[in-house]
Amino acid sequence: MRLISAKIIDKTHLELSQPIAAEPGATIEISIPDDADEMRDWRELARHNALTAYADEDSVYDEL
């Protein structure tokens, strides 16, 4: 699986940032993050708890 970005042209059209190996008319699947993403809280807690594993002098990890 590759992750690429796409510009929204209108409500039904996207412009890919790079070509894909698919023929015209082929069906692909895309994933669009939802503002009410059910995993958002879990990811935020995981990020916070991961940072607590480092000592204060390990400031290189403060920007994660």
C-alpha positions, 0 to 999 in steps of 0.5 A: 500500500502507498500513501499519496495526497490528492487535491479536491477538485470538487465533491466528486473529483480528486487530483492525485499528487503522483500517478498510480498504476491503475487503468481508467475506469478501475476502482480504488479505495481511499480513506478520508479522516473524519472530524469525529474520528473515533481513534483521535482520543486514543492517538492523543492519549498514546502520544501523551503517554509515549512522551512520559516515558522520556526523562526531562533532559531528553528534550529532543522528543518534546516536539513529537 
